[in-house]
Amino acid sequence: MNTPLKHIAFIMDGNGRWAKQRGLGRTEGHTAGAQRVSDVLTRVFDHWHIPFVTLYAFSTENWKRPAYEIKAIFNLLTCYLKNNIDSFVENKIRLRVIGNLDALSKPLRTNLEMAMQQTATFDTRTLTLAINYGAREEVLQAIKSLSADELKDLQWDQLAARFYTANMPDPDLIVRTSGEQRLSNFLLLQSAYSELYFTETFWPDFDGHALDLAIESYLKRKRRFGGV
């Protein structure tokens, strides 16, 4: 049986299809998905006591979506921060953001930076939001930041220290909802030995029971890391 998780990551997929099944617009699906986040975090932190959680909120590929949908997603992010920052402080949850934030609007960047500053001293619970994140871009930026001399004898730890996820443990478990079975450019190198769990459940329906099933599946697995 596996040891308890230190880091669980979620690819929160299926908001649009959830809405379509109900005759709703895609933005309403994203709203329902955003409302699900608090429930999942509460169970992850308070019931399972997992110290690191990462949510794939917006990928570098998501810019291909319609402008109205992108605007709705970023509005939801802004509202989520405003509505939950007091809870983060009260529950001592540190907020981190990974990804290229330069393309985000100034108000959203400001809200993210303020939330990170307000929670920077907390060290027992960490919520990481992957926003405008892509693993391939992350790797490229890390390599470009190295000097020619550093590249000659480059070791994995030196490269990993240049990733957005520096000072975070690699994810033990990555959960993807909605039935899709791929990582979609999410934490590709950090997930080299992660356990993967795929569920048909759409993210807005991913409740505490669905989370428990994912974690219980992980706990039954044997992680060998290339050994026997």
N, C-alpha and C positions, 0 to 999 in steps of 0.2 A: 504494500500500500504506500502511496506517495505521502511525503511530508506535507504539512499545511502550506497553502499558497502564500507567497509573498507579493505576487503581482498578477492581477487578472486584467486583461484588455478586452474591449468589446468593439466589434464592428457592427454598428447599430443600423442594420439594414431592413428595408421593407416598409418604411413609412408611407411611401407613395402607393404601393400595392395594397396596403392596409386600408388606405383612404378610398382607393378605387373600388374595392370590394363592398364598400359601404355607400357608394355613390357620392363621395365627398371629393373635394379638390385636394391636390397633392400638398398644399400648404397646411391643410387641416391635419393631414397625416403627420407632418413634421411637428405640429403643435402637440398632438397626442404623444409623439415620441419624446418630446422635451419633457412632458409631464411625467413620463415613465422613469426618467433619469433619477429623480429624487428617491423613488421607491427602491430602485436597484441599489443605489449608493448606501441607503440606510441598512439594507440587509447585508451588503458586502462588508461594511465597516462594523456594524453593531452585532450581527449574528455570527458571521464567519471570521471577523477580525483579520481581514486581509489588509495590509497596510498601504498597498499601492494599487490604484485603479487608473486605467487609461481608457479614454473614450475617443473613438475616431469620429470627430464632429464634422469635418469638412476636408476633403482631399484636394490635391492640386488638380485632379481630373474633374472635380465637381464644378469648375468654372464653365464647363461645356453645357451645363443645365440652363434652362430659361432664366432670364434676368429677374423675373418676378419671384421665381423660386429661390434664387440665391439671396435676394433681398429679404425674403421671409425667413430664411435660415439665420441670417446675420441678425435680424431683428429679434429672433427667438434667443440667440446667444446673448444679446445685450440684456434682454428681459431676465434671462436666467441668472446672469451675474447680479443684477440689481436686486432680484428677489431672494437670492440665496447667500449673499455675502455675509449677512449677519449670522446665518446658520453655520457657514464655514468657520467663522470666528468662534462662535459658541461651542462648536464641536471640535475645534482645533484641527481643521482640515486645511492642509496646505494646497494651494492651487498652483499648478504649473501649466504652461502652454508650450507645446512644441510645434514647429512648423515655421514657414516663412511669413512673418506677420507684416512685412512691408506693403503687401498688396491690400491689406485690410483698411477700412476707413479709419480716420483719426479718432473719432469718438469710440469706436470699438476697441482700438488699440489702447486708448487711454483707460477705458473701463477694465480691460484685461490687466494692464500694468498696475492699476490701483489695487485690484483684487489680489494680485500676486504679492504686492508690497505689504498689504494688510495681513497676509497669512504666511509670510516668509519664515517666521520663527518656529512654526509648528513642525514637528518631526516624527509624529507617530502615524499620521494618516496623510496620504498625498493623492489628490485627484489631478490627473494630467489630461488636458484637452488637446487633442491633435487637430489643429486648425490650419488650413492651407498646408497640409502636411503631405509629403510624398517621400517614400523611402529612397527612391533613386536620386532625387534632388538632395536629400540629406547626405547621402554618401558622396555625391559630387562636391558639395560644399565642404565636407570634412576633408576630402583629399586636396582641394584647392587651397585650404587654409594651412597646409603643411609646406614647409620649405623643401628645397631639393635635397638638402642634407638629411632631413627627417625621413624623406621617402626612401633613401637608400637602404636603411636598416629598419624599416617600418615594422612594428609589432602590432598585433591586434589591439592590445590595451591602449596603445597610443592613438590608434584610429578611433576606437570607441569613445575615447575621451573628447573627441571633436564632434560627436553626434549630439543632436538635440537632447538625447536621453542620458547624457553623461550623469553619473552619480545616481542612477536609478538601476535597480535590478532588471534583468531581462524578464519578459513575461513568462510565467510558468504556464499559463493557460490563455488562449485566445478564443473568444466565443464570437461566432458570427450568426446572426439571426437571418430569417427569411428563406432559408433553403439554399442559398448560394454557397459554393464550396471553393473559395479562393481567398487570398489575402488582400488583393487589390492594392498593392503598393504600400502596405501597412507594416512597419517594423520588420522589414524583410530580413535584415541581418540579426537583429535582436531576437528574432523568433526561430533561430536556427535549431534550437532544441525545445521549443515550446510545444506543449500539447495543444491540439486543435479540437474544437467542438463546434459542430454545425447543427442547427436546429431549424425546422420548418417554420417555427413561430416568428411572426413579424415582431419587430422591436416594440411597437406600442402595446403588444400583448405579452411581452416578456416580463412576467411577474415573479414574485418570490419563489413560487413552486418551480418555474422554468429555470431560474437561477440555481436552485438547489439541485436539480437534475444535472445541470452542467458541472457543478462542482463535485457532486457525488461520482459522476463519471470519471472525472480527473483523479479523484482519490483512489479509485479502483485500478488505475493504470500503474504500470511499472516503468519508470523512466531509467533508461540504461546509459544515455549519453554516449552511445557508441561502444559501450562495454557489453558484458554478458551477465 
